[in-house]
Structure formats: C-alpha cells, structure tokens
Amino acid sequence: MTVERLVRIIAGSFIMLSLALAHFSGSVDMTQISWMWFTAFVGFNLFQSGITRFCPMDIFLAKAGVKQGCGL
C-alpha cells in the first residue's frame, strides 16, 4: 500500500470520526439535511478511494485535462 492511499484512508476516517463524535456529543444533528452530509460524503469517498483506488474526482480532473503527477 502506498503513502497516498494510506493518507486517503486515514483522512477519510478522521473526517467520519469527527462527524460521529460531534453527532453523538450533541453538537451536530445529522438527522437534519445540512452541509454536514456533504462533509460525510467527502470523508467516505476519501476512505473508499484509498481502499478501492476509485476516485470520482480523479475522473473529473482527467476529463478536464489535468495531467497526472509523477510522484515524489
């Protein structure tokens, strides 16, 4: 597993964990439609792209003409 994939998995996990902690502490009501669902969507996509190597943003950027990086 590469560093990039691990970073995506860890970042996605932290985003979803912070939302869960905010929800269960009563700071955020995830039962209401809000921008927090967008944050949850981003966190989940980060997590799943680290595991599956499928990232919708990669597809959109490639179609927009953005070149792939060569790595470090």
KAJOGI-V120533 format. One record per pair of residues at least 24 apart in sequence whose C-alpha atoms are under 7 Angstrom apart, sorted by sequence separation. I is the first residue (numbers start at 1). J is the second residue. D is the distance in whole Angstrom. If there is no record, write none. Layout:
((I,J,D) (I,J,D))
//
This chain:
((16,40,6) (16,43,6) (15,43,5) (13,43,7) (12,43,4) (12,44,6) (12,46,5) (13,47,6) (11,46,7) (12,47,4) (9,46,6) (8,46,5) (9,47,4) (8,47,6) (9,50,5) (8,50,5) (6,50,6) (5,50,4))
//
